[in-house]
Amino acid sequence: MNTPAWFQVENTDDIVTPALLLYPERIEKNIQLMVDMVGNVDRLRPHIKTHKTKEIIDLQMARGIQKFKCATIAEAELLGQCGAKDILLALQPVGANIGRFFELIARFPNSTFSTIVDNAGIITTISEMASSKKITVPLFIDLNTGMNRTGAAPNQDAADLCQLISKNSNLIFRGIHAYDGHIRNTDIKDRKRVCDAAFDLVSDFKTTLEKKGITVATIVMGGSPTFPIHAQRKDVETSPGTTLLWDERYGTSFPDMKFFHAAVLLTRVISKPSSNVICLDLGHKSIAPEMDFPRVKIFGLEDCEQIGQSEEHLVLSCPSGKTVEVGDLHYAIPMHICPTVAKYPKTLLVQQGKIAGYWKVAARDYSLSI
């Protein structure tokens, strides 16, 4: 008798597809691997943008992780609800989010909230609001080391921003934040070379600040692809996120990283418009659609080509003679798990081959109560 694959679930007839399945035992293995790689949980600041889920935060905190990174006020609020001690909002707050950031601070006094900045006007606004509330706010300077998405170039202008923070009695200069998501070299040696060059920019900038009398207490660096490299730096807090659930894009691109796939999509064939064309219920609304095909690895349909997608449909062209019937069930691993999770209000839990309940994707919206 064939042993069922690790992802297979019994009694799927009543499961509405598409559905997102999570495997808690594999998530726990990924957390332990993260801890083992970094060697010290004090240097782990995992990002919760991938999963946005209370129970996964709880699993991490059970392993001693107390520092977290997030991208939205809702994610920060979720971390506050979980009792996380140190929460970094890694998106410069602007507009109404500045006031919401201060509401977080007031709502969860047992958690320390900080955020990143790269703009003098925002620093001034945060300072003025902190003064009005008679509190001090920790800030990180956000450096651009090549991602070219956010952050200040590591030059004199950025140093002036750090000085503006450090001399302000309403603010605390917490350190440097730099995200190097542009570094995705498949070969670990090439990835390390490029990553080290980006880190040299941060290290040199740190030296510049220290010569000006500005103490850099913390460096928060990297994402998942560069996590193995930054994990070896004893003076850096690492912030991987995708490592919690993993996906096919990273699993294929970074064979040196031995994380477990812990999130699987369940999908069904809903039509067969011709002998070699099939359609699954896995459209834009069900899986991250921002990349080129393939957008998902479908077990049993690896030899079929993904040729079209719309809101509710994923169309595949299959080889002549391929046996596929309407109603067939398939398991699939997303190429990009982070935005895929956000498409589901809840995830189904799989334990010992059975559905064992569900977890709510609590912070998938931009607002919880704040």
C-alpha positions as CSV (number, residue, x, y, z in Angstrom):
1,M,0.0,0.0,0.0
2,N,1.3,3.4,-0.9
3,T,2.1,5.8,1.9
4,P,0.1,9.0,1.6
5,A,2.2,12.1,0.7
6,W,2.9,14.5,3.6
7,F,0.3,17.0,2.3
8,Q,-2.6,14.6,1.7
9,V,-5.8,15.0,3.7
10,E,-8.4,12.4,4.5
11,N,-12.1,13.1,3.8
12,T,-11.8,16.0,1.4
13,D,-15.3,15.7,0.0
14,D,-16.7,18.4,2.3
15,I,-13.9,20.9,1.9
16,V,-14.8,24.0,-0.1
17,T,-12.1,24.8,-2.6
18,P,-9.9,26.7,-3.1
19,A,-8.7,26.3,0.5
20,L,-5.4,27.1,2.2
21,L,-4.0,24.3,4.4
22,L,-1.4,24.8,7.1
23,Y,0.7,22.1,8.7
24,P,1.6,23.1,12.3
25,E,4.2,20.5,12.8
26,R,6.1,21.7,9.8
27,I,5.8,25.3,11.0
28,E,7.3,24.4,14.3
29,K,10.2,22.7,12.5
30,N,10.8,25.9,10.5
31,I,10.8,27.9,13.7
32,Q,13.3,25.6,15.3
33,L,15.5,25.8,12.1
34,M,15.4,29.6,12.3
35,V,16.5,29.4,16.0
36,D,19.2,26.9,15.2
37,M,20.6,29.0,12.3
38,V,20.8,32.2,14.3
39,G,21.9,30.5,17.5
40,N,20.4,33.2,19.8
41,V,16.7,34.1,19.8
42,D,17.6,37.6,20.9
43,R,18.9,38.1,17.3
44,L,15.7,36.9,15.7
45,R,13.1,39.5,14.7
46,P,10.9,37.5,12.4
47,H,8.5,39.3,10.1
48,I,4.8,38.4,10.5
49,K,3.7,39.7,7.1
50,T,3.7,36.2,5.6
51,H,1.2,34.6,8.0
52,K,-0.5,37.4,9.9
53,T,-1.7,34.7,12.4
54,K,-1.9,34.8,16.2
55,E,-1.3,31.1,16.6
56,I,1.9,31.2,14.6
57,I,3.1,34.2,16.7
58,D,2.3,32.1,19.8
59,L,4.4,29.2,18.5
60,Q,7.3,31.5,18.0
61,M,7.0,33.1,21.4
62,A,6.9,29.6,22.9
63,R,10.4,29.2,21.5
64,G,11.5,32.4,23.3
65,I,11.2,34.8,20.4
66,Q,10.0,38.2,21.7
67,K,11.1,40.6,19.0
68,F,9.0,40.9,15.8
69,K,8.8,42.9,12.7
70,C,5.5,43.9,10.9
71,A,4.3,45.9,7.9
72,T,0.9,47.3,9.0
73,I,-0.7,48.8,12.0
74,A,-3.1,45.8,12.1
75,E,-0.1,43.4,12.3
76,A,1.4,45.5,15.0
77,E,-1.9,45.5,16.9
78,L,-2.0,41.7,16.6
79,L,1.5,41.4,18.1
80,G,0.4,43.7,20.9
81,Q,-2.6,41.4,21.6
82,C,-0.2,38.5,21.7
83,G,2.0,40.2,24.3
84,A,5.1,40.5,22.2
85,K,7.7,42.6,24.0
86,D,9.4,44.4,21.1
87,I,7.5,45.3,17.9
88,L,9.1,47.1,14.9
89,L,6.7,48.6,12.4
90,A,8.9,48.4,9.3
91,L,6.9,50.8,7.2
92,Q,7.3,54.6,7.7
93,P,4.0,55.8,9.1
94,V,2.4,58.7,7.2
95,G,-1.0,60.4,7.4
96,A,-3.5,58.8,9.7
97,N,-1.1,56.0,10.5
98,I,1.0,58.3,12.7
99,G,-1.8,58.8,15.1
100,R,-2.6,55.1,14.9
101,F,1.0,54.3,15.8
102,F,0.7,56.4,18.9
103,E,-2.6,54.7,19.8
104,L,-0.8,51.3,19.7
105,I,1.8,52.7,22.2
106,A,-1.1,53.8,24.5
107,R,-3.1,50.6,24.1
108,F,-0.3,48.1,24.8
109,P,2.0,49.6,27.5
110,N,3.8,46.3,28.1
111,S,5.1,46.2,24.5
112,T,7.7,48.5,23.1
113,F,6.8,49.9,19.7
114,S,9.3,51.4,17.3
115,T,9.2,52.3,13.6
116,I,11.4,53.3,10.7
117,V,11.9,56.7,9.1
118,D,13.7,58.2,6.2
119,N,12.2,61.7,6.1
120,A,12.8,64.8,8.2
121,G,9.2,65.9,8.0
122,I,7.9,62.6,9.4
123,I,10.6,62.7,12.1
124,T,9.4,66.2,13.1
125,T,5.7,65.2,13.1
126,I,6.4,62.1,15.3
127,S,8.5,64.3,17.6
128,E,5.7,66.9,18.0
129,M,3.1,64.2,18.7
130,A,5.4,62.5,21.2
131,S,5.9,65.8,23.0
132,S,2.2,66.4,23.2
133,K,1.7,63.0,24.8
134,K,4.8,63.4,27.0
135,I,6.4,60.2,25.8
136,T,9.6,59.2,23.9
137,V,9.4,57.2,20.7
138,P,12.2,54.8,19.4
139,L,13.0,55.3,15.8
140,F,15.2,53.4,13.3
141,I,16.8,55.1,10.3
142,D,15.7,53.1,7.2
143,L,18.7,52.7,4.8
144,N,18.5,52.0,1.1
145,T,21.3,49.5,0.3
146,G,20.1,48.7,-3.3
147,M,16.4,47.7,-3.0
148,N,15.4,51.2,-4.2
149,R,12.0,50.9,-2.6
150,T,12.3,52.9,0.6
151,G,15.0,54.3,2.8
152,A,17.6,57.0,2.7
153,A,20.9,56.5,0.9
154,P,23.7,55.9,3.4
155,N,25.3,59.3,3.1
156,Q,25.5,62.6,4.9
157,D,21.8,63.4,4.5
158,A,21.0,60.2,6.3
159,A,23.5,60.9,9.0
160,D,21.8,64.3,9.5
161,L,18.5,62.5,10.0
162,C,20.1,60.3,12.6
163,Q,21.5,63.4,14.3
164,L,18.0,65.0,14.2
165,I,16.6,62.0,16.0
166,S,19.4,61.6,18.6
167,K,19.4,65.2,19.6
168,N,15.6,65.3,20.1
169,S,14.4,64.7,23.7
170,N,11.1,63.2,22.4
171,L,12.8,60.5,20.4
172,I,15.2,57.7,20.9
173,F,17.6,56.7,18.1
174,R,17.3,52.9,18.2
175,G,19.6,52.0,15.3
176,I,19.6,51.1,11.6
177,H,17.1,49.1,9.5
178,A,18.0,47.9,6.0
179,Y,16.0,45.5,3.9
180,D,18.0,43.8,1.1
181,G,15.2,42.0,-0.7
182,H,16.8,42.7,-4.0
183,I,19.5,40.1,-3.3
184,R,18.2,36.7,-4.6
185,N,21.2,35.0,-6.1
186,T,20.5,31.3,-6.3
187,D,24.1,30.3,-5.5
188,I,24.8,30.9,-1.8
189,K,28.4,32.0,-2.6
190,D,27.2,34.7,-5.0
191,R,24.4,35.7,-2.6
192,K,26.9,36.1,0.2
193,R,29.2,38.2,-1.9
194,V,26.4,40.6,-2.9
195,C,24.9,40.6,0.6
196,D,28.3,41.4,2.2
197,A,28.7,44.3,-0.2
198,A,25.4,45.7,0.9
199,F,26.1,45.1,4.5
200,D,29.4,47.0,4.1
201,L,27.4,50.1,3.3
202,V,25.5,49.7,6.6
203,S,28.7,49.0,8.5
204,D,30.5,52.0,7.1
205,F,27.5,54.2,7.9
206,K,27.4,52.9,11.5
207,T,31.1,53.9,11.8
208,T,30.3,57.4,10.4
209,L,27.6,57.8,13.0
210,E,29.8,56.6,15.9
211,K,32.4,59.1,14.9
212,K,29.7,61.8,15.3
213,G,29.0,60.5,18.8
214,I,25.8,58.7,17.8
215,T,25.4,55.2,19.3
216,V,24.0,52.5,17.1
217,A,22.5,50.1,19.5
218,T,20.8,47.8,16.9
219,I,21.0,46.8,13.3
220,V,18.0,45.1,11.8
221,M,19.0,43.5,8.5
222,G,17.7,41.4,5.7
223,G,14.8,39.2,4.8
224,S,14.5,35.4,4.1
225,P,17.0,35.0,1.2
226,T,19.8,36.7,3.1
227,F,18.9,35.2,6.5
228,P,21.6,32.5,6.4
229,I,24.2,35.1,5.8
230,H,23.1,37.7,8.4
231,A,22.5,34.9,10.9
232,Q,26.3,34.6,11.1
233,R,26.7,38.3,12.1
234,K,26.7,38.5,15.9
235,D,25.8,42.2,15.9
236,V,22.7,42.0,13.6
237,E,19.1,41.2,14.3
238,T,17.7,39.1,11.4
239,S,14.1,39.4,10.1
240,P,13.1,36.5,7.9
241,G,9.4,36.0,7.2
242,T,8.7,33.6,4.4
243,T,10.7,31.0,6.3
244,L,7.7,30.3,8.5
245,L,5.6,28.8,5.7
246,W,8.1,28.7,2.8
247,D,7.0,28.6,-0.9
248,E,7.9,27.1,-4.2
249,R,9.8,30.2,-5.5
250,Y,12.2,30.3,-2.6
251,G,12.4,26.5,-2.2
252,T,13.5,26.3,-5.9
253,S,15.7,29.4,-5.9
254,F,17.5,28.8,-2.6
255,P,18.4,25.0,-2.3
256,D,20.8,25.8,0.5
257,M,17.8,26.7,2.8
258,K,16.2,23.6,4.1
259,F,12.9,24.9,5.3
260,F,9.7,22.9,5.0
261,H,6.8,23.7,2.9
262,A,4.0,24.3,5.4
263,A,1.2,25.9,3.4
264,V,-0.6,24.1,0.6
265,L,-3.6,25.1,-1.6
266,L,-6.4,22.6,-2.2
267,T,-8.0,23.0,-5.6
268,R,-10.4,21.2,-8.0
269,V,-10.7,20.8,-11.7
270,I,-13.9,22.7,-12.5
271,S,-14.0,22.4,-16.3
272,K,-12.4,20.6,-19.3
273,P,-13.2,22.8,-22.3
274,S,-11.2,20.6,-24.7
275,S,-9.3,17.3,-24.6
276,N,-6.0,18.9,-23.4
277,V,-7.2,22.0,-21.6
278,I,-8.4,22.0,-18.0
279,C,-9.5,24.7,-15.7
280,L,-9.0,24.8,-11.9
281,D,-10.8,27.0,-9.3
282,L,-7.5,28.9,-8.5
283,G,-7.9,32.4,-9.9
284,H,-6.4,35.8,-9.0
285,K,-8.6,35.9,-5.9
286,S,-7.1,32.7,-4.6
287,I,-3.3,32.9,-5.2
288,A,-0.7,35.7,-5.7
289,P,-1.0,36.6,-9.4
290,E,1.7,39.2,-9.7
291,M,4.4,37.0,-11.2
292,D,4.7,35.2,-14.6
293,F,3.5,31.6,-14.9
294,P,3.8,29.3,-13.3
295,R,2.2,30.8,-10.2
296,V,1.8,27.5,-8.4
297,K,3.3,24.0,-8.4
298,I,0.5,21.6,-8.7
299,F,1.2,18.0,-7.6
300,G,0.2,15.6,-10.4
301,L,0.0,18.3,-13.0
302,E,3.7,19.2,-13.2
303,D,3.7,18.3,-16.9
304,C,0.8,20.7,-17.6
305,E,1.5,24.3,-18.7
306,Q,-0.3,27.2,-16.9
307,I,-1.5,29.4,-19.8
308,G,-4.2,31.7,-18.4
309,Q,-5.8,33.0,-15.2
310,S,-8.7,35.3,-14.4
311,E,-10.5,36.1,-11.1
312,E,-11.8,32.5,-10.4
313,H,-10.0,30.4,-13.0
314,L,-6.6,28.9,-13.7
315,V,-6.3,27.4,-17.2
316,L,-3.7,24.7,-18.0
317,S,-2.7,23.0,-21.2
318,C,-1.9,19.3,-20.6
319,P,0.0,16.8,-22.8
320,S,-2.1,14.6,-25.1
321,G,-3.4,11.6,-23.3
322,K,-3.2,13.1,-19.9
323,T,-6.0,11.7,-17.8
324,V,-7.7,14.6,-15.9
325,E,-11.4,14.7,-15.0
326,V,-13.7,17.4,-13.9
327,G,-14.0,17.3,-10.1
328,D,-10.4,15.9,-9.6
329,L,-8.7,17.3,-6.4
330,H,-5.2,18.6,-6.5
331,Y,-2.7,20.0,-4.0
332,A,-0.5,22.9,-4.9
333,I,2.3,25.0,-3.4
334,P,2.2,28.7,-4.2
335,M,5.2,30.4,-5.8
336,H,4.6,33.4,-3.6
337,I,3.0,32.6,-0.2
338,C,2.9,36.0,1.5
339,P,0.1,37.7,-0.6
340,T,-1.6,34.3,-1.1
341,V,-2.2,34.0,2.7
342,A,-3.8,37.4,2.8
343,K,-6.5,36.2,0.3
344,Y,-8.0,33.8,2.9
345,P,-10.0,34.7,6.0
346,K,-8.9,31.5,7.7
347,T,-6.6,28.5,7.1
348,L,-7.4,24.9,7.7
349,L,-5.0,22.9,9.9
350,V,-3.8,19.5,8.9
351,Q,-2.6,17.1,11.6
352,Q,-1.9,13.4,11.0
353,G,-3.6,13.6,7.7
354,K,-6.9,15.1,9.0
355,I,-8.4,18.6,9.2
356,A,-8.0,19.5,12.9
357,G,-9.6,23.0,12.9
358,Y,-8.7,26.4,11.6
359,W,-6.7,29.5,12.3
360,K,-8.0,32.9,11.5
361,V,-5.7,35.1,9.4
362,A,-6.3,37.9,11.9
363,A,-4.3,40.7,10.4
364,R,-5.2,40.3,6.7
365,D,-7.1,43.6,6.8
366,Y,-5.5,46.9,7.3
367,S,-7.3,47.6,10.6
368,L,-8.3,45.5,13.6
369,S,-9.7,47.9,16.2
370,I,-7.2,50.8,15.8
